[in-house]
Amino acid sequence: MCKLLNDQEYLVAVNLAMGHFSKQVELTGSYRESVLRTVRFDISWANRTGELENLAKEYGFYDYLNSLEEDRKPSKKVCLIGGSRMKKKDIYQTFESHRIARDSITIYDYDLKGFDLNEKYDVIFSGPIPHKVRKMGKTRSVLSKLERNRNCRRLVNNQLKITKNTLNRGLEEWS
């Protein structure tokens, strides 16, 4: 089953469906407005009820829907470490808005309990973390250890806090 469309994807789907219908029949004036209302309602309803794939085939935006699913596949392995005032639900939504699947995201709180430096990540987003953590050896700082870690392709350091804005900026900088 397809994941829910976000606002931008919804608008693209509506425009594609309208293009599909305008190829079949001339859409002008009040008739066009009526078809547009129906298309918006149908896509919105199908998006909520899990019938989007069937409607996409009928309305001519199935290829677009498939391309979204391909983009959402968990190709990136991402880690977020450190304290945050954001709820986990909001963190996941922020990552998903940048097309990073929920199952490719690992989150560790301030205490870094369970964090493994040998795990390979495409990127690690760092917020406030303790200067010294057990099981890190002689390293003075977790961040310095992460910066030298070859298992991480990129370290994005938000330093003082992880908020929706800093996370969005870090994701834009990274991708």
CYANA upper distance limits for C-alpha pairs under 8 A (distance plus 0.5 A):
  1 MET  CA     50 GLY  CA      7.32
  1 MET  CA     53 GLU  CA      8.05
  2 CYS  CA     50 GLY  CA      7.68
  2 CYS  CA     52 LEU  CA      7.61
  2 CYS  CA     53 GLU  CA      7.31
  2 CYS  CA     69 GLU  CA      7.66
  3 LYS  CA     69 GLU  CA      8.35
  4 LEU  CA     47 ASN  CA      6.32
  4 LEU  CA     48 ARG  CA      7.75
  5 LEU  CA      9 GLU  CA      5.98
  5 LEU  CA     10 TYR  CA      6.15
  5 LEU  CA     47 ASN  CA      7.20
  6 ASN  CA     10 TYR  CA      6.55
  6 ASN  CA     97 SER  CA      8.40
  7 ASP  CA     11 LEU  CA      6.86
  8 GLN  CA     12 VAL  CA      6.91
  9 GLU  CA     13 ALA  CA      6.64
 10 TYR  CA     14 VAL  CA      6.73
 10 TYR  CA     43 ILE  CA      8.15
 10 TYR  CA     44 SER  CA      8.38
 11 LEU  CA     15 ASN  CA      6.72
 12 VAL  CA     16 LEU  CA      6.61
 13 ALA  CA     17 ALA  CA      6.58
 13 ALA  CA     43 ILE  CA      8.35
 13 ALA  CA     61 PHE  CA      6.73
 13 ALA  CA     64 TYR  CA      8.13
 14 VAL  CA     18 MET  CA      6.60
 14 VAL  CA     36 LEU  CA      8.41
 14 VAL  CA     39 VAL  CA      7.05
 14 VAL  CA     40 ARG  CA      6.77
 14 VAL  CA     43 ILE  CA      7.83
 15 ASN  CA     19 GLY  CA      6.64
 16 LEU  CA     20 HIS  CA      6.68
 16 LEU  CA     60 GLY  CA      7.36
 16 LEU  CA     61 PHE  CA      6.35
 17 ALA  CA     21 PHE  CA      6.82
 17 ALA  CA     39 VAL  CA      7.68
 17 ALA  CA     59 TYR  CA      5.63
 17 ALA  CA     60 GLY  CA      6.24
 17 ALA  CA     61 PHE  CA      6.72
 18 MET  CA     22 SER  CA      6.58
 18 MET  CA     35 VAL  CA      8.45
 18 MET  CA     36 LEU  CA      7.44
 18 MET  CA     39 VAL  CA      8.00
 19 GLY  CA     23 LYS  CA      6.90
 20 HIS  CA     24 GLN  CA      7.45
 20 HIS  CA     59 TYR  CA      7.06
 20 HIS  CA     60 GLY  CA      6.17
 21 PHE  CA     25 VAL  CA      6.76
 21 PHE  CA     27 LEU  CA      8.39
 21 PHE  CA     59 TYR  CA      8.12
 22 SER  CA     26 GLU  CA      6.05
 22 SER  CA     27 LEU  CA      6.25
 27 LEU  CA     31 TYR  CA      6.67
 27 LEU  CA     32 ARG  CA      5.16
 28 THR  CA     32 ARG  CA      5.45
 28 THR  CA     33 GLU  CA      8.48
 29 GLY  CA     33 GLU  CA      7.14
 30 SER  CA     34 SER  CA      6.61
 31 TYR  CA     35 VAL  CA      6.74
 32 ARG  CA     36 LEU  CA      6.56
 33 GLU  CA     37 ARG  CA      6.67
 34 SER  CA     38 THR  CA      6.81
 35 VAL  CA     39 VAL  CA      6.55
 36 LEU  CA     40 ARG  CA      6.60
 37 ARG  CA     41 PHE  CA      6.63
 38 THR  CA     42 ASP  CA      6.49
 39 VAL  CA     43 ILE  CA      6.56
 40 ARG  CA     44 SER  CA      6.53
 41 PHE  CA     45 TRP  CA      6.50
 42 ASP  CA     46 ALA  CA      6.49
 42 ASP  CA     55 LEU  CA      8.44
 43 ILE  CA     47 ASN  CA      6.40
 43 ILE  CA     52 LEU  CA      7.39
 43 ILE  CA     55 LEU  CA      7.81
 44 SER  CA     48 ARG  CA      6.95
 45 TRP  CA     49 THR  CA      6.69
 46 ALA  CA     50 GLY  CA      6.29
 46 ALA  CA     51 GLU  CA      5.05
 46 ALA  CA     52 LEU  CA      5.11
 46 ALA  CA     55 LEU  CA      7.42
 47 ASN  CA     51 GLU  CA      7.06
 47 ASN  CA     52 LEU  CA      5.74
 51 GLU  CA     55 LEU  CA      6.89
 52 LEU  CA     56 ALA  CA      6.41
 53 GLU  CA     57 LYS  CA      6.99
 53 GLU  CA     62 TYR  CA      7.35
 53 GLU  CA     65 LEU  CA      8.03
 54 ASN  CA     58 GLU  CA      7.04
 55 LEU  CA     59 TYR  CA      6.40
 56 ALA  CA     60 GLY  CA      6.24
 56 ALA  CA     61 PHE  CA      5.42
 56 ALA  CA     62 TYR  CA      5.04
 56 ALA  CA     65 LEU  CA      7.73
 57 LYS  CA     61 PHE  CA      6.99
 57 LYS  CA     62 TYR  CA      5.51
 61 PHE  CA     65 LEU  CA      6.87
 62 TYR  CA     66 ASN  CA      6.72
 63 ASP  CA     67 SER  CA      6.76
 64 TYR  CA     68 LEU  CA      6.91
 65 LEU  CA     69 GLU  CA      7.01
 66 ASN  CA     70 GLU  CA      6.85
 67 SER  CA     71 ASP  CA      6.77
 68 LEU  CA     72 ARG  CA      6.76
 69 GLU  CA     73 LYS  CA      7.06
 71 ASP  CA     99 ARG  CA      7.03
 72 ARG  CA     99 ARG  CA      5.85
 72 ARG  CA    100 ILE  CA      6.75
 72 ARG  CA    101 ALA  CA      6.26
 73 LYS  CA    100 ILE  CA      8.19
 73 LYS  CA    101 ALA  CA      6.86
 74 PRO  CA    100 ILE  CA      7.02
 74 PRO  CA    101 ALA  CA      5.71
 74 PRO  CA    102 ARG  CA      8.47
 74 PRO  CA    103 ASP  CA      7.46
 74 PRO  CA    104 SER  CA      6.01
 75 SER  CA    100 ILE  CA      8.48
 75 SER  CA    104 SER  CA      8.14
 76 LYS  CA    100 ILE  CA      7.40
 76 LYS  CA    104 SER  CA      6.91
 76 LYS  CA    121 TYR  CA      8.33
 76 LYS  CA    122 ASP  CA      6.61
 77 LYS  CA    104 SER  CA      5.50
 77 LYS  CA    105 ILE  CA      6.77
 77 LYS  CA    120 LYS  CA      8.24
 77 LYS  CA    121 TYR  CA      5.58
 77 LYS  CA    122 ASP  CA      5.79
 77 LYS  CA    123 VAL  CA      7.52
 78 VAL  CA    104 SER  CA      6.63
 78 VAL  CA    105 ILE  CA      5.38
 78 VAL  CA    106 THR  CA      6.81
 78 VAL  CA    121 TYR  CA      6.13
 78 VAL  CA    122 ASP  CA      6.39
 78 VAL  CA    123 VAL  CA      5.73
 78 VAL  CA    124 ILE  CA      6.48
 78 VAL  CA    125 PHE  CA      8.31
 79 CYS  CA    105 ILE  CA      6.21
 79 CYS  CA    106 THR  CA      5.21
 79 CYS  CA    107 ILE  CA      6.34
 79 CYS  CA    108 TYR  CA      8.26
 79 CYS  CA    121 TYR  CA      7.16
 79 CYS  CA    123 VAL  CA      6.93
 79 CYS  CA    124 ILE  CA      5.17
 79 CYS  CA    125 PHE  CA      6.65
 80 LEU  CA    105 ILE  CA      8.07
 80 LEU  CA    106 THR  CA      6.76
 80 LEU  CA    107 ILE  CA      5.32
 80 LEU  CA    108 TYR  CA      6.73
 80 LEU  CA    124 ILE  CA      6.19
 80 LEU  CA    125 PHE  CA      5.14
 80 LEU  CA    126 SER  CA      6.46
 80 LEU  CA    127 GLY  CA      8.25
 81 ILE  CA    107 ILE  CA      6.43
 81 ILE  CA    108 TYR  CA      5.20
 81 ILE  CA    109 ASP  CA      6.45
 81 ILE  CA    110 TYR  CA      7.40
 81 ILE  CA    112 LEU  CA      7.32
 81 ILE  CA    124 ILE  CA      7.75
 81 ILE  CA    125 PHE  CA      6.75
 81 ILE  CA    126 SER  CA      5.55
 81 ILE  CA    127 GLY  CA      6.67
 81 ILE  CA    129 ILE  CA      7.93
 82 GLY  CA    108 TYR  CA      6.82
 82 GLY  CA    109 ASP  CA      5.50
 82 GLY  CA    110 TYR  CA      4.66
 82 GLY  CA    111 ASP  CA      7.81
 82 GLY  CA    112 LEU  CA      7.46
 82 GLY  CA    126 SER  CA      6.37
 82 GLY  CA    127 GLY  CA      5.04
 82 GLY  CA    128 PRO  CA      5.41
 82 GLY  CA    129 ILE  CA      5.28
 83 GLY  CA    109 ASP  CA      5.90
 83 GLY  CA    110 TYR  CA      4.84
 83 GLY  CA    127 GLY  CA      6.42
 83 GLY  CA    128 PRO  CA      5.79
 83 GLY  CA    129 ILE  CA      7.02
 83 GLY  CA    161 LYS  CA      7.68
 83 GLY  CA    162 ILE  CA      7.67
 84 SER  CA    109 ASP  CA      8.12
 84 SER  CA    110 TYR  CA      8.40
 84 SER  CA    127 GLY  CA      7.52
 84 SER  CA    128 PRO  CA      8.19
 84 SER  CA    161 LYS  CA      6.82
 84 SER  CA    162 ILE  CA      5.59
 84 SER  CA    163 THR  CA      7.40
 85 ARG  CA    162 ILE  CA      7.59
 85 ARG  CA    163 THR  CA      7.47
 86 MET  CA     90 ASP  CA      6.80
 86 MET  CA     91 ILE  CA      6.98
 86 MET  CA    162 ILE  CA      7.83
 86 MET  CA    163 THR  CA      6.75
 86 MET  CA    164 LYS  CA      7.82
 87 LYS  CA     91 ILE  CA      6.88
 88 LYS  CA     92 TYR  CA      6.66
 89 LYS  CA     93 GLN  CA      6.73
 90 ASP  CA     94 THR  CA      6.61
 90 ASP  CA    164 LYS  CA      8.36
 91 ILE  CA     95 PHE  CA      6.90
 91 ILE  CA    164 LYS  CA      7.94
 92 TYR  CA     96 GLU  CA      6.56
 92 TYR  CA    102 ARG  CA      6.63
 92 TYR  CA    105 ILE  CA      8.37
 93 GLN  CA     97 SER  CA      6.56
 94 THR  CA     98 HIS  CA      7.32
 94 THR  CA    164 LYS  CA      7.54
 94 THR  CA    167 LEU  CA      8.08
 94 THR  CA    168 ASN  CA      7.49
 95 PHE  CA     99 ARG  CA      7.14
 95 PHE  CA    100 ILE  CA      5.85
 95 PHE  CA    101 ALA  CA      7.84
 95 PHE  CA    102 ARG  CA      7.99
 95 PHE  CA    171 LEU  CA      8.35
 96 GLU  CA    100 ILE  CA      5.39
 96 GLU  CA    101 ALA  CA      6.27
 96 GLU  CA    102 ARG  CA      7.18
 98 HIS  CA    171 LEU  CA      7.78
100 ILE  CA    104 SER  CA      7.58
100 ILE  CA    105 ILE  CA      8.27
101 ALA  CA    105 ILE  CA      7.64
108 TYR  CA    112 LEU  CA      5.84
108 TYR  CA    113 LYS  CA      7.42
108 TYR  CA    114 GLY  CA      8.16
108 TYR  CA    115 PHE  CA      7.28
109 ASP  CA    113 LYS  CA      7.83
110 TYR  CA    128 PRO  CA      7.29
110 TYR  CA    129 ILE  CA      5.78
110 TYR  CA    130 PRO  CA      7.54
111 ASP  CA    129 ILE  CA      7.60
111 ASP  CA    130 PRO  CA      7.59
111 ASP  CA    133 VAL  CA      8.31
112 LEU  CA    129 ILE  CA      8.28
112 LEU  CA    133 VAL  CA      8.42
117 LEU  CA    146 LEU  CA      8.09
117 LEU  CA    149 ASN  CA      8.01
117 LEU  CA    151 ASN  CA      8.17
118 ASN  CA    151 ASN  CA      6.93
119 GLU  CA    151 ASN  CA      7.08
120 LYS  CA    151 ASN  CA      5.10
120 LYS  CA    152 CYS  CA      6.28
121 TYR  CA    151 ASN  CA      6.92
121 TYR  CA    152 CYS  CA      5.49
121 TYR  CA    153 ARG  CA      7.24
122 ASP  CA    152 CYS  CA      6.28
122 ASP  CA    153 ARG  CA      5.58
122 ASP  CA    154 ARG  CA      6.79
123 VAL  CA    152 CYS  CA      6.57
123 VAL  CA    153 ARG  CA      6.38
123 VAL  CA    154 ARG  CA      5.12
123 VAL  CA    155 LEU  CA      6.14
123 VAL  CA    156 VAL  CA      7.64
124 ILE  CA    152 CYS  CA      7.51
124 ILE  CA    154 ARG  CA      6.93
124 ILE  CA    155 LEU  CA      5.42
124 ILE  CA    156 VAL  CA      6.61
125 PHE  CA    155 LEU  CA      6.64
125 PHE  CA    156 VAL  CA      5.33
125 PHE  CA    157 ASN  CA      6.42
125 PHE  CA    158 ASN  CA      7.55
125 PHE  CA    167 LEU  CA      8.50
125 PHE  CA    170 GLY  CA      8.16
126 SER  CA    155 LEU  CA      7.84
126 SER  CA    156 VAL  CA      6.69
126 SER  CA    157 ASN  CA      5.26
126 SER  CA    158 ASN  CA      6.22
126 SER  CA    159 GLN  CA      7.08
126 SER  CA    162 ILE  CA      8.42
127 GLY  CA    157 ASN  CA      6.99
127 GLY  CA    158 ASN  CA      5.70
127 GLY  CA    159 GLN  CA      5.48
127 GLY  CA    160 LEU  CA      6.62
127 GLY  CA    161 LYS  CA      5.81
127 GLY  CA    162 ILE  CA      5.95
128 PRO  CA    158 ASN  CA      8.37
128 PRO  CA    159 GLN  CA      6.12
128 PRO  CA    160 LEU  CA      5.91
128 PRO  CA    161 LYS  CA      6.43
128 PRO  CA    162 ILE  CA      8.28
129 ILE  CA    142 VAL  CA      8.28
130 PRO  CA    142 VAL  CA      8.09
131 HIS  CA    140 ARG  CA      7.60
131 HIS  CA    141 SER  CA      5.61
131 HIS  CA    142 VAL  CA      6.87
132 LYS  CA    136 MET  CA      8.43
132 LYS  CA    139 THR  CA      8.39
132 LYS  CA    140 ARG  CA      6.68
132 LYS  CA    141 SER  CA      6.08
132 LYS  CA    142 VAL  CA      6.99
133 VAL  CA    141 SER  CA      8.42
133 VAL  CA    142 VAL  CA      7.51
136 MET  CA    142 VAL  CA      7.94
139 THR  CA    144 SER  CA      8.15
139 THR  CA    145 LYS  CA      7.07
140 ARG  CA    144 SER  CA      8.15
141 SER  CA    145 LYS  CA      6.96
142 VAL  CA    146 LEU  CA      6.70
143 LEU  CA    147 GLU  CA      6.57
144 SER  CA    148 ARG  CA      6.94
145 LYS  CA    149 ASN  CA      6.63
146 LEU  CA    152 CYS  CA      8.04
146 LEU  CA    155 LEU  CA      7.89
147 GLU  CA    155 LEU  CA      7.23
156 VAL  CA    170 GLY  CA      6.89
156 VAL  CA    174 TRP  CA      8.15
158 ASN  CA    162 ILE  CA      6.89
158 ASN  CA    166 THR  CA      7.11
158 ASN  CA    167 LEU  CA      8.25
158 ASN  CA    170 GLY  CA      8.03
161 LYS  CA    166 THR  CA      8.24
162 ILE  CA    166 THR  CA      6.43
162 ILE  CA    167 LEU  CA      6.72
163 THR  CA    167 LEU  CA      6.45
164 LYS  CA    168 ASN  CA      6.52
165 ASN  CA    169 ARG  CA      6.62
166 THR  CA    170 GLY  CA      6.55
167 LEU  CA    171 LEU  CA      6.60
168 ASN  CA    172 GLU  CA      6.62
169 ARG  CA    173 GLU  CA      6.56
170 GLY  CA    174 TRP  CA      6.55
171 LEU  CA    175 SER  CA      6.48
